[in-house]
């Protein structure tokens, strides 16, 4: 299995567990390792890549949102 294909399969497995309501990161890693038989560091690397991709998408979607004004004691 090549790296790109393996990463895609791991991302799908991670998303599947998230969709099922699993919220513990270590539990997700363990289940993916057990299900796919890939090394845990590989799962952690792919999870990091997935987080980065999702954060980039969120930033793009938020770019059109108006900025929320925050007030602090210093502003007053």
PDB file of N, CA, C and O in Angstrom:
ATOM      1  N   UNK A   1       0.860  -1.174   0.000  1.00  0.00           N
ATOM      2  CA  UNK A   1       0.000   0.000   0.000  1.00  0.00           C
ATOM      3  C   UNK A   1       0.904   1.234   0.000  1.00  0.00           C
ATOM      4  O   UNK A   1       1.783   1.365   0.852  1.00  0.00           O
ATOM      5  N   UNK A   2       0.684   2.137  -0.958  1.00  0.00           N
ATOM      6  CA  UNK A   2       1.523   3.336  -0.998  1.00  0.00           C
ATOM      7  C   UNK A   2       1.088   4.335   0.071  1.00  0.00           C
ATOM      8  O   UNK A   2       0.010   4.216   0.655  1.00  0.00           O
ATOM      9  N   UNK A   3       1.948   5.317   0.311  1.00  0.00           N
ATOM     10  CA  UNK A   3       1.725   6.249   1.419  1.00  0.00           C
ATOM     11  C   UNK A   3       0.452   7.070   1.252  1.00  0.00           C
ATOM     12  O   UNK A   3      -0.291   7.264   2.214  1.00  0.00           O
ATOM     13  N   UNK A   4       0.192   7.557   0.028  1.00  0.00           N
ATOM     14  CA  UNK A   4      -1.005   8.372  -0.210  1.00  0.00           C
ATOM     15  C   UNK A   4      -2.263   7.564   0.045  1.00  0.00           C
ATOM     16  O   UNK A   4      -3.183   8.031   0.718  1.00  0.00           O
ATOM     17  N   UNK A   5      -2.304   6.369  -0.483  1.00  0.00           N
ATOM     18  CA  UNK A   5      -3.455   5.501  -0.299  1.00  0.00           C
ATOM     19  C   UNK A   5      -3.617   5.146   1.179  1.00  0.00           C
ATOM     20  O   UNK A   5      -4.732   5.150   1.700  1.00  0.00           O
ATOM     21  N   UNK A   6      -2.509   4.840   1.853  1.00  0.00           N
ATOM     22  CA  UNK A   6      -2.548   4.494   3.264  1.00  0.00           C
ATOM     23  C   UNK A   6      -3.061   5.668   4.088  1.00  0.00           C
ATOM     24  O   UNK A   6      -3.874   5.479   4.993  1.00  0.00           O
ATOM     25  N   UNK A   7      -2.602   6.863   3.789  1.00  0.00           N
ATOM     26  CA  UNK A   7      -3.052   8.053   4.510  1.00  0.00           C
ATOM     27  C   UNK A   7      -4.553   8.265   4.331  1.00  0.00           C
ATOM     28  O   UNK A   7      -5.261   8.588   5.284  1.00  0.00           O
ATOM     29  N   UNK A   8      -5.025   8.082   3.114  1.00  0.00           N
ATOM     30  CA  UNK A   8      -6.445   8.248   2.837  1.00  0.00           C
ATOM     31  C   UNK A   8      -7.276   7.246   3.627  1.00  0.00           C
ATOM     32  O   UNK A   8      -8.313   7.606   4.185  1.00  0.00           O
ATOM     33  N   UNK A   9      -6.836   6.001   3.679  1.00  0.00           N
ATOM     34  CA  UNK A   9      -7.547   4.962   4.412  1.00  0.00           C
ATOM     35  C   UNK A   9      -7.548   5.263   5.906  1.00  0.00           C
ATOM     36  O   UNK A   9      -8.562   5.075   6.578  1.00  0.00           O
ATOM     37  N   UNK A  10      -6.421   5.728   6.423  1.00  0.00           N
ATOM     38  CA  UNK A  10      -6.331   6.062   7.845  1.00  0.00           C
ATOM     39  C   UNK A  10      -7.238   7.245   8.169  1.00  0.00           C
ATOM     40  O   UNK A  10      -7.930   7.232   9.187  1.00  0.00           O
ATOM     41  N   UNK A  11      -7.242   8.275   7.308  1.00  0.00           N
ATOM     42  CA  UNK A  11      -8.114   9.434   7.523  1.00  0.00           C
ATOM     43  C   UNK A  11      -9.579   9.012   7.538  1.00  0.00           C
ATOM     44  O   UNK A  11     -10.355   9.485   8.367  1.00  0.00           O
ATOM     45  N   UNK A  12      -9.956   8.122   6.623  1.00  0.00           N
ATOM     46  CA  UNK A  12     -11.333   7.634   6.581  1.00  0.00           C
ATOM     47  C   UNK A  12     -11.683   6.881   7.861  1.00  0.00           C
ATOM     48  O   UNK A  12     -12.790   7.018   8.381  1.00  0.00           O
ATOM     49  N   UNK A  13     -10.741   6.084   8.369  1.00  0.00           N
ATOM     50  CA  UNK A  13     -10.979   5.344   9.604  1.00  0.00           C
ATOM     51  C   UNK A  13     -11.129   6.301  10.790  1.00  0.00           C
ATOM     52  O   UNK A  13     -12.015   6.120  11.626  1.00  0.00           O
ATOM     53  N   UNK A  14     -10.271   7.311  10.862  1.00  0.00           N
ATOM     54  CA  UNK A  14     -10.352   8.297  11.942  1.00  0.00           C
ATOM     55  C   UNK A  14     -11.697   9.015  11.881  1.00  0.00           C
ATOM     56  O   UNK A  14     -12.380   9.150  12.896  1.00  0.00           O
ATOM     57  N   UNK A  15     -12.074   9.472  10.694  1.00  0.00           N
ATOM     58  CA  UNK A  15     -13.364  10.150  10.538  1.00  0.00           C
ATOM     59  C   UNK A  15     -14.531   9.246  10.892  1.00  0.00           C
ATOM     60  O   UNK A  15     -15.529   9.703  11.448  1.00  0.00           O
ATOM     61  N   UNK A  16     -14.410   7.975  10.574  1.00  0.00           N
ATOM     62  CA  UNK A  16     -15.467   7.015  10.885  1.00  0.00           C
ATOM     63  C   UNK A  16     -15.681   6.916  12.397  1.00  0.00           C
ATOM     64  O   UNK A  16     -16.816   6.915  12.874  1.00  0.00           O
ATOM     65  N   UNK A  17     -14.578   6.832  13.143  1.00  0.00           N
ATOM     66  CA  UNK A  17     -14.708   6.760  14.600  1.00  0.00           C
ATOM     67  C   UNK A  17     -15.230   8.068  15.177  1.00  0.00           C
ATOM     68  O   UNK A  17     -15.994   8.052  16.142  1.00  0.00           O
ATOM     69  N   UNK A  18     -14.834   9.195  14.606  1.00  0.00           N
ATOM     70  CA  UNK A  18     -15.375  10.476  15.061  1.00  0.00           C
ATOM     71  C   UNK A  18     -16.876  10.550  14.800  1.00  0.00           C
ATOM     72  O   UNK A  18     -17.636  11.030  15.640  1.00  0.00           O
ATOM     73  N   UNK A  19     -17.294  10.074  13.638  1.00  0.00           N
ATOM     74  CA  UNK A  19     -18.717  10.073  13.293  1.00  0.00           C
ATOM     75  C   UNK A  19     -19.520   9.160  14.221  1.00  0.00           C
ATOM     76  O   UNK A  19     -20.699   9.406  14.479  1.00  0.00           O
ATOM     77  N   UNK A  20     -18.875   8.112  14.716  1.00  0.00           N
ATOM     78  CA  UNK A  20     -19.537   7.178  15.630  1.00  0.00           C
ATOM     79  C   UNK A  20     -19.603   7.727  17.053  1.00  0.00           C
ATOM     80  O   UNK A  20     -20.210   7.118  17.933  1.00  0.00           O
ATOM     81  N   UNK A  21     -18.975   8.880  17.270  1.00  0.00           N
ATOM     82  CA  UNK A  21     -19.046   9.514  18.580  1.00  0.00           C
ATOM     83  C   UNK A  21     -17.880   9.221  19.503  1.00  0.00           C
ATOM     84  O   UNK A  21     -17.925   9.579  20.680  1.00  0.00           O
ATOM     85  N   UNK A  22     -16.836   8.578  18.998  1.00  0.00           N
ATOM     86  CA  UNK A  22     -15.655   8.328  19.821  1.00  0.00           C
ATOM     87  C   UNK A  22     -14.923   9.658  19.977  1.00  0.00           C
ATOM     88  O   UNK A  22     -14.582  10.301  18.984  1.00  0.00           O
ATOM     89  N   UNK A  23     -14.681  10.073  21.224  1.00  0.00           N
ATOM     90  CA  UNK A  23     -14.088  11.390  21.449  1.00  0.00           C
ATOM     91  C   UNK A  23     -12.689  11.330  22.051  1.00  0.00           C
ATOM     92  O   UNK A  23     -11.999  12.348  22.081  1.00  0.00           O
ATOM     93  N   UNK A  24     -12.257  10.183  22.523  1.00  0.00           N
ATOM     94  CA  UNK A  24     -10.927  10.070  23.110  1.00  0.00           C
ATOM     95  C   UNK A  24      -9.902   9.805  22.015  1.00  0.00           C
ATOM     96  O   UNK A  24      -9.978   8.803  21.303  1.00  0.00           O
ATOM     97  N   UNK A  25      -8.947  10.715  21.891  1.00  0.00           N
ATOM     98  CA  UNK A  25      -7.945  10.628  20.825  1.00  0.00           C
ATOM     99  C   UNK A  25      -7.165   9.321  20.898  1.00  0.00           C
ATOM    100  O   UNK A  25      -6.978   8.659  19.877  1.00  0.00           O
ATOM    101  N   UNK A  26      -6.711   8.942  22.083  1.00  0.00           N
ATOM    102  CA  UNK A  26      -5.927   7.714  22.225  1.00  0.00           C
ATOM    103  C   UNK A  26      -6.755   6.480  21.871  1.00  0.00           C
ATOM    104  O   UNK A  26      -6.236   5.516  21.308  1.00  0.00           O
ATOM    105  N   UNK A  27      -8.038   6.516  22.203  1.00  0.00           N
ATOM    106  CA  UNK A  27      -8.940   5.407  21.866  1.00  0.00           C
ATOM    107  C   UNK A  27      -9.081   5.288  20.351  1.00  0.00           C
ATOM    108  O   UNK A  27      -9.078   4.185  19.805  1.00  0.00           O
ATOM    109  N   UNK A  28      -9.205   6.431  19.676  1.00  0.00           N
ATOM    110  CA  UNK A  28      -9.298   6.419  18.209  1.00  0.00           C
ATOM    111  C   UNK A  28      -8.021   5.843  17.612  1.00  0.00           C
ATOM    112  O   UNK A  28      -8.076   4.990  16.726  1.00  0.00           O
ATOM    113  N   UNK A  29      -6.863   6.311  18.100  1.00  0.00           N
ATOM    114  CA  UNK A  29      -5.588   5.799  17.587  1.00  0.00           C
ATOM    115  C   UNK A  29      -5.508   4.284  17.758  1.00  0.00           C
ATOM    116  O   UNK A  29      -5.139   3.570  16.825  1.00  0.00           O
ATOM    117  N   UNK A  30      -5.852   3.794  18.949  1.00  0.00           N
ATOM    118  CA  UNK A  30      -5.776   2.361  19.236  1.00  0.00           C
ATOM    119  C   UNK A  30      -6.686   1.565  18.303  1.00  0.00           C
ATOM    120  O   UNK A  30      -6.284   0.531  17.770  1.00  0.00           O
ATOM    121  N   UNK A  31      -7.913   2.052  18.108  1.00  0.00           N
ATOM    122  CA  UNK A  31      -8.862   1.335  17.247  1.00  0.00           C
ATOM    123  C   UNK A  31      -8.388   1.310  15.791  1.00  0.00           C
ATOM    124  O   UNK A  31      -8.543   0.300  15.104  1.00  0.00           O
ATOM    125  N   UNK A  32      -7.811   2.418  15.321  1.00  0.00           N
ATOM    126  CA  UNK A  32      -7.324   2.460  13.942  1.00  0.00           C
ATOM    127  C   UNK A  32      -6.134   1.516  13.780  1.00  0.00           C
ATOM    128  O   UNK A  32      -6.038   0.799  12.784  1.00  0.00           O
ATOM    129  N   UNK A  33      -5.232   1.517  14.757  1.00  0.00           N
ATOM    130  CA  UNK A  33      -4.070   0.611  14.716  1.00  0.00           C
ATOM    131  C   UNK A  33      -4.552  -0.840  14.675  1.00  0.00           C
ATOM    132  O   UNK A  33      -4.066  -1.640  13.875  1.00  0.00           O
ATOM    133  N   UNK A  34      -5.513  -1.173  15.547  1.00  0.00           N
ATOM    134  CA  UNK A  34      -6.035  -2.542  15.592  1.00  0.00           C
ATOM    135  C   UNK A  34      -6.767  -2.916  14.307  1.00  0.00           C
ATOM    136  O   UNK A  34      -6.622  -4.031  13.805  1.00  0.00           O
ATOM    137  N   UNK A  35      -7.549  -1.983  13.782  1.00  0.00           N
ATOM    138  CA  UNK A  35      -8.351  -2.263  12.585  1.00  0.00           C
ATOM    139  C   UNK A  35      -7.495  -2.409  11.334  1.00  0.00           C
ATOM    140  O   UNK A  35      -7.707  -3.318  10.531  1.00  0.00           O
ATOM    141  N   UNK A  36      -6.529  -1.512  11.173  1.00  0.00           N
ATOM    142  CA  UNK A  36      -5.765  -1.479   9.922  1.00  0.00           C
ATOM    143  C   UNK A  36      -4.396  -2.137  10.013  1.00  0.00           C
ATOM    144  O   UNK A  36      -3.783  -2.443   8.990  1.00  0.00           O
ATOM    145  N   UNK A  37      -3.920  -2.351  11.217  1.00  0.00           N
ATOM    146  CA  UNK A  37      -2.612  -2.973  11.382  1.00  0.00           C
ATOM    147  C   UNK A  37      -1.453  -2.087  10.976  1.00  0.00           C
ATOM    148  O   UNK A  37      -0.402  -2.578  10.564  1.00  0.00           O
ATOM    149  N   UNK A  38      -1.643  -0.779  11.092  1.00  0.00           N
ATOM    150  CA  UNK A  38      -0.570   0.172  10.766  1.00  0.00           C
ATOM    151  C   UNK A  38       0.100   0.621  12.059  1.00  0.00           C
ATOM    152  O   UNK A  38      -0.510   0.549  13.125  1.00  0.00           O
ATOM    153  N   UNK A  39       1.342   1.082  11.981  1.00  0.00           N
ATOM    154  CA  UNK A  39       2.032   1.534  13.193  1.00  0.00           C
ATOM    155  C   UNK A  39       1.369   2.780  13.797  1.00  0.00           C
ATOM    156  O   UNK A  39       0.863   3.640  13.076  1.00  0.00           O
ATOM    157  N   UNK A  40       1.382   2.856  15.115  1.00  0.00           N
ATOM    158  CA  UNK A  40       0.772   3.990  15.814  1.00  0.00           C
ATOM    159  C   UNK A  40       1.382   5.336  15.390  1.00  0.00           C
ATOM    160  O   UNK A  40       0.631   6.294  15.204  1.00  0.00           O
ATOM    161  N   UNK A  41       2.711   5.450  15.228  1.00  0.00           N
ATOM    162  CA  UNK A  41       3.254   6.736  14.780  1.00  0.00           C
ATOM    163  C   UNK A  41       2.691   7.191  13.428  1.00  0.00           C
ATOM    164  O   UNK A  41       2.533   8.387  13.184  1.00  0.00           O
ATOM    165  N   UNK A  42       2.396   6.240  12.570  1.00  0.00           N
ATOM    166  CA  UNK A  42       1.801   6.572  11.275  1.00  0.00           C
ATOM    167  C   UNK A  42       0.412   7.150  11.472  1.00  0.00           C
ATOM    168  O   UNK A  42       0.043   8.125  10.816  1.00  0.00           O
ATOM    169  N   UNK A  43      -0.360   6.556  12.370  1.00  0.00           N
ATOM    170  CA  UNK A  43      -1.710   7.049  12.655  1.00  0.00           C
ATOM    171  C   UNK A  43      -1.636   8.457  13.248  1.00  0.00           C
ATOM    172  O   UNK A  43      -2.435   9.324  12.894  1.00  0.00           O
ATOM    173  N   UNK A  44      -0.684   8.683  14.144  1.00  0.00           N
ATOM    174  CA  UNK A  44      -0.529  10.018  14.744  1.00  0.00           C
ATOM    175  C   UNK A  44      -0.139  11.048  13.686  1.00  0.00           C
ATOM    176  O   UNK A  44      -0.634  12.175  13.705  1.00  0.00           O
ATOM    177  N   UNK A  45       0.744  10.669  12.769  1.00  0.00           N
ATOM    178  CA  UNK A  45       1.159  11.584  11.705  1.00  0.00           C
ATOM    179  C   UNK A  45      -0.014  11.942  10.806  1.00  0.00           C
ATOM    180  O   UNK A  45      -0.213  13.107  10.461  1.00  0.00           O
ATOM    181  N   UNK A  46      -0.785  10.932  10.432  1.00  0.00           N
ATOM    182  CA  UNK A  46      -1.933  11.171   9.557  1.00  0.00           C
ATOM    183  C   UNK A  46      -2.986  12.006  10.291  1.00  0.00           C
ATOM    184  O   UNK A  46      -3.621  12.867   9.681  1.00  0.00           O
ATOM    185  N   UNK A  47      -3.177  11.764  11.585  1.00  0.00           N
ATOM    186  CA  UNK A  47      -4.132  12.553  12.368  1.00  0.00           C
ATOM    187  C   UNK A  47      -3.694  14.016  12.408  1.00  0.00           C
ATOM    188  O   UNK A  47      -4.527  14.917  12.309  1.00  0.00           O
ATOM    189  N   UNK A  48      -2.390  14.253  12.553  1.00  0.00           N
ATOM    190  CA  UNK A  48      -1.859  15.623  12.539  1.00  0.00           C
ATOM    191  C   UNK A  48      -2.139  16.271  11.184  1.00  0.00           C
ATOM    192  O   UNK A  48      -2.563  17.425  11.122  1.00  0.00           O
ATOM    193  N   UNK A  49      -1.903  15.534  10.105  1.00  0.00           N
ATOM    194  CA  UNK A  49      -2.169  16.056   8.758  1.00  0.00           C
ATOM    195  C   UNK A  49      -3.657  16.375   8.595  1.00  0.00           C
ATOM    196  O   UNK A  49      -4.018  17.397   8.011  1.00  0.00           O
ATOM    197  N   UNK A  50      -4.508  15.500   9.111  1.00  0.00           N
ATOM    198  CA  UNK A  50      -5.958  15.707   9.023  1.00  0.00           C
ATOM    199  C   UNK A  50      -6.366  16.956   9.801  1.00  0.00           C
ATOM    200  O   UNK A  50      -7.173  17.750   9.318  1.00  0.00           O
ATOM    201  N   UNK A  51      -5.814  17.134  11.002  1.00  0.00           N
ATOM    202  CA  UNK A  51      -6.105  18.345  11.796  1.00  0.00           C
ATOM    203  C   UNK A  51      -5.688  19.596  11.036  1.00  0.00           C
ATOM    204  O   UNK A  51      -6.427  20.579  10.998  1.00  0.00           O
ATOM    205  N   UNK A  52      -4.512  19.561  10.433  1.00  0.00           N
ATOM    206  CA  UNK A  52      -4.007  20.712   9.681  1.00  0.00           C
ATOM    207  C   UNK A  52      -4.928  21.044   8.511  1.00  0.00           C
ATOM    208  O   UNK A  52      -5.255  22.208   8.282  1.00  0.00           O
ATOM    209  N   UNK A  53      -5.343  20.017   7.773  1.00  0.00           N
ATOM    210  CA  UNK A  53      -6.240  20.226   6.639  1.00  0.00           C
ATOM    211  C   UNK A  53      -7.569  20.823   7.089  1.00  0.00           C
ATOM    212  O   UNK A  53      -8.088  21.746   6.461  1.00  0.00           O
ATOM    213  N   UNK A  54      -8.112  20.293   8.175  1.00  0.00           N
ATOM    214  CA  UNK A  54      -9.399  20.783   8.665  1.00  0.00           C
ATOM    215  C   UNK A  54      -9.295  22.221   9.170  1.00  0.00           C
ATOM    216  O   UNK A  54     -10.198  23.027   8.943  1.00  0.00           O
ATOM    217  N   UNK A  55      -8.198  22.542   9.853  1.00  0.00           N
ATOM    218  CA  UNK A  55      -8.004  23.906  10.332  1.00  0.00           C
ATOM    219  C   UNK A  55      -7.879  24.894   9.170  1.00  0.00           C
ATOM    220  O   UNK A  55      -8.389  26.012   9.245  1.00  0.00           O
ATOM    221  N   UNK A  56      -7.202  24.480   8.097  1.00  0.00           N
ATOM    222  CA  UNK A  56      -7.084  25.335   6.919  1.00  0.00           C
ATOM    223  C   UNK A  56      -8.460  25.587   6.296  1.00  0.00           C
ATOM    224  O   UNK A  56      -8.763  26.706   5.882  1.00  0.00           O
ATOM    225  N   UNK A  57      -9.282  24.551   6.235  1.00  0.00           N
ATOM    226  CA  UNK A  57     -10.627  24.701   5.676  1.00  0.00           C
ATOM    227  C   UNK A  57     -11.469  25.619   6.554  1.00  0.00           C
ATOM    228  O   UNK A  57     -12.218  26.455   6.048  1.00  0.00           O
ATOM    229  N   UNK A  58     -11.345  25.463   7.861  1.00  0.00           N
ATOM    230  CA  UNK A  58     -12.088  26.320   8.788  1.00  0.00           C
ATOM    231  C   UNK A  58     -11.680  27.774   8.605  1.00  0.00           C
ATOM    232  O   UNK A  58     -12.534  28.659   8.579  1.00  0.00           O
ATOM    233  N   UNK A  59     -10.378  28.027   8.479  1.00  0.00           N
ATOM    234  CA  UNK A  59      -9.906  29.395   8.291  1.00  0.00           C
ATOM    235  C   UNK A  59     -10.454  30.003   7.002  1.00  0.00           C
ATOM    236  O   UNK A  59     -10.805  31.183   6.972  1.00  0.00           O
ATOM    237  N   UNK A  60     -10.526  29.213   5.954  1.00  0.00           N
ATOM    238  CA  UNK A  60     -11.086  29.695   4.690  1.00  0.00           C
ATOM    239  C   UNK A  60     -12.555  30.042   4.875  1.00  0.00           C
ATOM    240  O   UNK A  60     -13.010  31.091   4.418  1.00  0.00           O
ATOM    241  N   UNK A  61     -13.292  29.175   5.535  1.00  0.00           N
ATOM    242  CA  UNK A  61     -14.722  29.414   5.735  1.00  0.00           C
ATOM    243  C   UNK A  61     -14.974  30.590   6.680  1.00  0.00           C
ATOM    244  O   UNK A  61     -15.992  31.271   6.560  1.00  0.00           O
ATOM    245  N   UNK A  62     -14.073  30.827   7.598  1.00  0.00           N
ATOM    246  CA  UNK A  62     -14.245  31.939   8.530  1.00  0.00           C
ATOM    247  C   UNK A  62     -13.780  33.260   7.951  1.00  0.00           C
ATOM    248  O   UNK A  62     -14.071  34.312   8.521  1.00  0.00           O
ATOM    249  N   UNK A  63     -13.082  33.238   6.859  1.00  0.00           N
ATOM    250  CA  UNK A  63     -12.496  34.467   6.315  1.00  0.00           C
ATOM    251  C   UNK A  63     -13.557  35.491   5.919  1.00  0.00           C
ATOM    252  O   UNK A  63     -13.276  36.689   5.921  1.00  0.00           O
ATOM    253  N   UNK A  64     -14.755  35.053   5.581  1.00  0.00           N
ATOM    254  CA  UNK A  64     -15.818  35.979   5.197  1.00  0.00           C
ATOM    255  C   UNK A  64     -16.673  36.410   6.375  1.00  0.00           C
ATOM    256  O   UNK A  64     -17.538  37.274   6.237  1.00  0.00           O
ATOM    257  N   UNK A  65     -16.433  35.810   7.529  1.00  0.00           N
ATOM    258  CA  UNK A  65     -17.241  36.133   8.695  1.00  0.00           C
ATOM    259  C   UNK A  65     -16.789  37.465   9.290  1.00  0.00           C
ATOM    260  O   UNK A  65     -15.594  37.754   9.336  1.00  0.00           O
ATOM    261  N   UNK A  66     -17.744  38.271   9.742  1.00  0.00           N
ATOM    262  CA  UNK A  66     -17.359  39.524  10.394  1.00  0.00           C
ATOM    263  C   UNK A  66     -16.620  39.237  11.696  1.00  0.00           C
ATOM    264  O   UNK A  66     -16.915  38.267  12.394  1.00  0.00           O
ATOM    265  N   UNK A  67     -15.672  40.081  12.002  1.00  0.00           N
ATOM    266  CA  UNK A  67     -14.906  39.910  13.228  1.00  0.00           C
ATOM    267  C   UNK A  67     -15.795  40.263  14.423  1.00  0.00           C
ATOM    268  O   UNK A  67     -16.518  41.258  14.405  1.00  0.00           O
ATOM    269  N   UNK A  68     -15.724  39.428  15.454  1.00  0.00           N
ATOM    270  CA  UNK A  68     -16.485  39.676  16.669  1.00  0.00           C
ATOM    271  C   UNK A  68     -15.655  40.592  17.548  1.00  0.00           C
ATOM    272  O   UNK A  68     -14.499  40.298  17.852  1.00  0.00           O
ATOM    273  N   UNK A  69     -16.247  41.696  17.951  1.00  0.00           N
ATOM    274  CA  UNK A  69     -15.526  42.660  18.791  1.00  0.00           C
ATOM    275  C   UNK A  69     -15.422  42.092  20.212  1.00  0.00           C
ATOM    276  O   UNK A  69     -16.402  41.605  20.776  1.00  0.00           O
ATOM    277  N   UNK A  70     -14.242  42.166  20.757  1.00  0.00           N
ATOM    278  CA  UNK A  70     -14.060  41.726  22.135  1.00  0.00           C
ATOM    279  C   UNK A  70     -13.767  42.941  22.981  1.00  0.00           C
ATOM    280  O   UNK A  70     -13.052  43.851  22.563  1.00  0.00           O
ATOM    281  N   UNK A  71     -14.315  42.946  24.149  1.00  0.00           N
ATOM    282  CA  UNK A  71     -14.065  44.060  25.062  1.00  0.00           C
ATOM    283  C   UNK A  71     -13.328  43.541  26.262  1.00  0.00           C
ATOM    284  O   UNK A  71     -13.568  42.426  26.726  1.00  0.00           O
ATOM    285  N   UNK A  72     -12.436  44.350  26.758  1.00  0.00           N
ATOM    286  CA  UNK A  72     -11.717  44.009  27.960  1.00  0.00           C
ATOM    287  C   UNK A  72     -11.686  45.225  28.854  1.00  0.00           C
ATOM    288  O   UNK A  72     -12.104  46.309  28.447  1.00  0.00           O
ATOM    289  N   UNK A  73     -11.206  45.061  30.045  1.00  0.00           N
ATOM    290  CA  UNK A  73     -11.160  46.171  30.991  1.00  0.00           C
ATOM    291  C   UNK A  73     -10.233  47.263  30.482  1.00  0.00           C
ATOM    292  O   UNK A  73     -10.451  48.435  30.789  1.00  0.00           O
ATOM    293  N   UNK A  74      -9.218  46.920  29.723  1.00  0.00           N
ATOM    294  CA  UNK A  74      -8.279  47.899  29.205  1.00  0.00           C
ATOM    295  C   UNK A  74      -8.929  48.803  28.162  1.00  0.00           C
ATOM    296  O   UNK A  74      -8.544  49.964  28.026  1.00  0.00           O
ATOM    297  N   UNK A  75      -9.916  48.281  27.421  1.00  0.00           N
ATOM    298  CA  UNK A  75     -10.578  49.061  26.390  1.00  0.00           C
ATOM    299  C   UNK A  75     -11.483  50.130  26.974  1.00  0.00           C
ATOM    300  O   UNK A  75     -11.767  51.132  26.318  1.00  0.00           O
ATOM    301  N   UNK A  76     -11.926  49.929  28.174  1.00  0.00           N
ATOM    302  CA  UNK A  76     -12.896  50.852  28.770  1.00  0.00           C
ATOM    303  C   UNK A  76     -12.275  52.023  29.426  1.00  0.00           C
ATOM    304  O   UNK A  76     -12.981  52.876  29.965  1.00  0.00           O
TER     305      UNK A  76
END
